[in-house]
Amino acid sequence: AEYMGTPIIYTKMSKYPTLKIDRVSETDGHVVVVSFNRPKQKNAMNHQLWSDIKAAFEELSNDTTCRCIILAGEGSAFTAGLDLKYAMEVLMPPEGADTGRQALALRSFVKWLQACFLAVENCSKPVIAAVHGPCIGAGVEVILACDMRVCAKDTYFALKEIDIGLAADLGGIQRLPRTVANQSWVREITYTGRKIDAEEALRVGMVGEVLEHKHSV
């Protein structure tokens, strides 16, 4: 990777199990790179990753030595979105569960997930999403909580919640219309779950720039 045309030397500072957090030495450590670090699982978001996102961004928001944050992903994918194994453990009610209590528990769970992404949106430092490869479901929603978005040519985006009967209810359907200012397009990609390639994302204003490959990002 490069910063202003200069190769980056990273200084590791991560204490979060599912994140790789580095300070860029070329910027005297003022730029921090936060990377999803479950590459074997395509950076799918399990409970630990959600928790780490919230804790890391809250910490960096109050870190006076941090001036800018880059959100990235290790491996071949930015993120495959919500870890479906984790989702089934949480969303599948036990046999004979009371419907009302089940709904109340689900509401609390969703509000906690939303709070994790609000930590990104409310961070006091500029957050730049540097995306490559698949960026699915919750991945789209977290980059919309960032201040700026750039992606590699191989990137594709999709709000796939519709495929499993869920709504994109982690803030994406609220933030996306404000980002692209095209209600018709937002409804289309939300209702169909179809893929959006990098060039289309640039055309509608979902990202600010498309670069040649992951290392350029």
Salt bridges, closest charged atoms under 4 A:
ASP22 OD2 - LYS20 NZ 2.79
GLU58 OE2 - LYS54 NZ 2.88
GLU59 OE1 - LYS15 NZ 3.58
ASP63 OD2 - ARG23 NH2 2.39
ASP83 OD2 - ARG38 NH1 3.16
ASP98 OD2 - ARG101 NH1 3.71
GLU121 OE2 - ARG175 NE 2.81
GLU121 OE2 - ARG178 NH2 3.99
ASP163 OD2 - LYS160 NZ 2.94
GLU188 OE2 - ARG194 NE 2.59
GLU200 OE2 - ARG194 NH2 2.62
GLU212 OE1 - LYS153 NZ 3.29
